[in-house]
């Protein structure tokens, strides 16, 4: 019998298998015996034994389902490895109208992040993309301007522990201008933590490369 992760549940292999549950708005690890069983399901779903006690427990906990019963998850953690970060040229100066707009966007996003779980924020991101026509160029000059305005606001909106608000705000400012970088959620086992950032190809747009290098992408939107 074939099994797979249920919808809105994602897995990433760090030092241990880490799961991201969008419906419950949490990330977590499993006990070793269940982790081993789930690794086998992911690696060889066609050979899964439904009589296995750990497999049955994964089914009861609604972590896995029979493959034919649900559609595949629409998001997959497939993205070029982050190899570069956005470095502002000295000549780039923030524009006051963009800076004011980003201040308003960050306030709005902070409210949304308190009111919504990650699943609803994902849907909100898709709706934001759908409102604007994509541009065909790389968007690098626009990303420079957005990043410069973010830097100007750092004394009002602290950087620490605000990766979700900052990333969603960066995405929204990009969408308005016709650019759609990826929203990346990463996890790591030691220390057990999650982080998110905006990325275009292998270029990290709103964070330092050293800050994201230790994280394994688990969700890419």
C-alpha positions as CSV (number, residue, x, y, z in Angstrom):
1,X,0.0,0.0,0.0
2,X,1.2,3.5,-0.8
3,X,1.2,6.3,1.7
4,X,2.3,9.9,1.6
5,X,2.3,13.0,3.8
6,X,-1.1,14.5,4.1
7,X,-1.9,17.9,2.6
8,X,-0.4,20.9,4.2
9,X,2.3,18.9,6.0
10,X,5.9,19.2,4.8
11,X,9.1,17.5,5.7
12,X,12.8,18.5,5.6
13,X,15.8,16.3,6.3
14,X,18.2,18.2,8.6
15,X,20.1,16.3,11.3
16,X,16.7,14.8,12.0
17,X,13.4,14.8,10.1
18,X,11.5,18.1,10.8
19,X,7.9,18.5,9.9
20,X,6.0,21.8,9.2
21,X,2.2,21.6,9.7
22,X,0.5,24.6,8.1
23,X,-2.9,23.7,9.5
24,X,-1.6,23.6,13.1
25,X,0.9,26.5,12.5
26,X,3.8,24.6,14.0
27,X,7.0,22.8,13.2
28,X,8.1,19.7,15.2
29,X,10.2,16.5,15.2
30,X,9.1,12.9,15.9
31,X,10.3,10.3,18.3
32,X,13.1,8.2,16.7
33,X,10.9,5.2,16.0
34,X,8.2,7.2,14.3
35,X,10.9,9.3,12.4
36,X,12.4,6.1,11.0
37,X,9.0,4.9,9.9
38,X,8.2,8.2,8.2
39,X,11.6,8.3,6.5
40,X,10.7,4.9,5.0
41,X,7.3,6.2,3.8
42,X,9.0,9.2,2.1
43,X,11.8,7.2,0.5
44,X,9.8,4.1,-0.5
45,X,6.1,4.7,-0.4
46,X,5.2,1.7,-2.5
47,X,6.7,-0.8,0.0
48,X,5.0,0.6,3.1
49,X,3.5,-2.1,5.3
50,X,0.2,-1.0,6.7
51,X,0.4,-3.7,9.4
52,X,3.5,-2.0,10.9
53,X,2.7,-0.5,14.3
54,X,4.5,2.7,13.6
55,X,2.9,3.1,10.2
56,X,-0.5,2.6,11.8
57,X,0.3,5.2,14.5
58,X,1.4,7.7,11.8
59,X,-2.0,7.2,10.1
60,X,-3.9,7.6,13.4
61,X,-2.0,10.8,14.1
62,X,-3.1,12.0,10.6
63,X,0.5,12.5,9.4
64,X,0.2,10.2,6.5
65,X,-2.7,9.1,4.2
66,X,-3.2,6.6,1.5
67,X,-1.8,8.1,-1.7
68,X,-4.9,7.9,-3.9
69,X,-7.1,9.8,-1.4
70,X,-5.6,13.3,-1.7
71,X,-4.0,15.5,-4.3
72,X,-0.3,16.3,-4.1
73,X,0.9,19.2,-2.0
74,X,1.2,22.2,-4.3
75,X,4.3,23.6,-2.7
76,X,7.7,21.9,-2.8
77,X,11.0,22.9,-1.3
78,X,12.7,23.0,-4.7
79,X,14.9,26.1,-5.0
80,X,18.5,26.7,-6.0
81,X,20.8,26.7,-3.0
82,X,21.4,30.2,-1.6
83,X,24.8,31.2,-2.7
84,X,24.7,35.0,-2.8
85,X,23.2,37.9,-0.8
86,X,22.0,41.3,-2.0
87,X,24.7,43.8,-1.3
88,X,23.6,47.4,-1.7
89,X,25.8,49.6,-3.9
90,X,26.9,52.8,-2.2
91,X,25.1,54.9,-4.8
92,X,21.6,53.4,-3.9
93,X,19.6,55.8,-1.7
94,X,16.1,55.0,-0.4
95,X,13.2,57.1,-1.8
96,X,11.0,58.7,0.8
97,X,7.8,57.6,-0.8
98,X,8.9,54.0,-1.0
99,X,10.1,54.2,2.6
100,X,6.8,55.5,3.8
101,X,5.0,52.7,1.8
102,X,7.2,50.1,3.4
103,X,6.5,51.4,6.9
104,X,2.7,51.0,6.2
105,X,3.2,47.6,4.7
106,X,5.2,46.4,7.8
107,X,2.5,47.7,10.2
108,X,-0.1,45.9,8.1
109,X,1.9,42.7,7.9
110,X,2.5,42.7,11.7
111,X,-1.2,42.8,12.3
112,X,-1.8,40.0,9.8
113,X,0.9,37.8,11.3
114,X,-0.7,38.1,14.7
115,X,-4.2,37.4,13.4
116,X,-3.4,34.7,10.8
117,X,-1.6,31.3,10.8
118,X,1.0,30.4,8.2
119,X,-1.6,28.6,6.0
120,X,-3.7,31.8,5.7
121,X,-0.6,33.9,5.2
122,X,0.4,31.6,2.3
123,X,-3.0,32.1,0.7
124,X,-2.7,35.8,1.2
125,X,0.7,35.8,-0.6
126,X,-0.9,33.9,-3.6
127,X,-3.7,36.5,-3.7
128,X,-1.1,39.3,-3.7
129,X,0.8,37.8,-6.6
130,X,-2.4,37.4,-8.7
131,X,-3.2,41.2,-8.5
132,X,-0.1,42.2,-10.5
133,X,1.3,41.5,-13.9
134,X,4.9,40.1,-13.9
135,X,7.8,42.1,-15.2
136,X,10.3,40.3,-17.4
137,X,13.6,41.7,-16.2
138,X,15.5,40.4,-13.1
139,X,14.2,43.1,-10.8
140,X,17.6,43.7,-9.3
141,X,17.4,47.5,-9.3
142,X,14.0,47.3,-7.6
143,X,15.3,44.9,-5.0
144,X,18.1,47.3,-4.3
145,X,15.6,50.2,-3.7
146,X,13.4,48.1,-1.5
147,X,16.3,46.8,0.6
148,X,17.6,50.4,1.0
149,X,14.2,51.5,2.3
150,X,14.1,48.6,4.7
151,X,17.5,49.6,6.1
152,X,16.3,53.2,6.6
153,X,13.4,51.8,8.7
154,X,15.5,49.5,10.9
155,X,15.6,52.0,13.7
156,X,11.8,51.9,13.8
157,X,11.2,48.3,13.0
158,X,13.8,46.1,14.7
159,X,15.3,43.3,12.7
160,X,15.5,40.7,15.5
161,X,12.8,38.1,15.7
162,X,10.8,39.6,12.8
163,X,11.8,37.5,9.9
164,X,8.2,36.6,9.0
165,X,6.9,40.2,9.0
166,X,10.0,41.5,7.2
167,X,9.9,38.8,4.5
168,X,6.2,39.1,3.8
169,X,6.6,42.9,3.6
170,X,9.5,42.5,1.2
171,X,7.4,40.2,-0.9
172,X,4.4,42.6,-1.0
173,X,6.6,45.5,-2.0
174,X,8.0,43.4,-4.8
175,X,4.6,42.2,-6.0
176,X,3.4,45.7,-6.4
177,X,6.3,46.3,-8.8
178,X,5.7,43.1,-10.8
179,X,8.4,40.9,-9.2
180,X,7.7,37.6,-7.5
181,X,10.7,36.3,-5.4
182,X,10.2,33.1,-3.5
183,X,9.1,33.0,0.1
184,X,11.3,30.4,1.8
185,X,10.8,28.7,5.2
186,X,13.8,26.9,6.5
187,X,14.4,24.7,9.5
188,X,17.4,23.3,11.4
189,X,17.8,20.7,14.1
190,X,20.6,22.3,16.2
191,X,19.4,24.6,17.6
192,X,15.9,23.5,16.8
193,X,14.5,26.5,15.0
194,X,12.8,27.9,11.9
195,X,13.6,31.0,9.8
196,X,12.2,32.6,6.6
197,X,13.5,34.9,3.9
198,X,12.9,36.1,0.4
199,X,15.1,34.6,-2.4
200,X,15.4,35.0,-6.2
201,X,17.2,32.2,-7.8
202,X,20.3,31.7,-5.6
203,X,20.2,35.3,-4.4
204,X,19.0,36.0,-0.8
205,X,17.2,39.3,-0.9
206,X,16.4,40.4,2.7
207,X,19.0,38.6,4.9
208,X,22.6,37.7,5.2
209,X,23.8,34.6,3.5
210,X,25.4,33.4,6.7
211,X,22.1,33.7,8.5
212,X,20.2,31.4,6.2
213,X,23.0,28.9,5.3
214,X,22.3,26.6,8.2
215,X,18.6,26.2,7.3
216,X,17.1,23.5,5.1
217,X,14.2,24.8,3.0
218,X,11.0,23.0,4.0
219,X,8.5,25.3,2.2
220,X,8.9,27.4,-0.9
221,X,6.1,29.6,-2.2
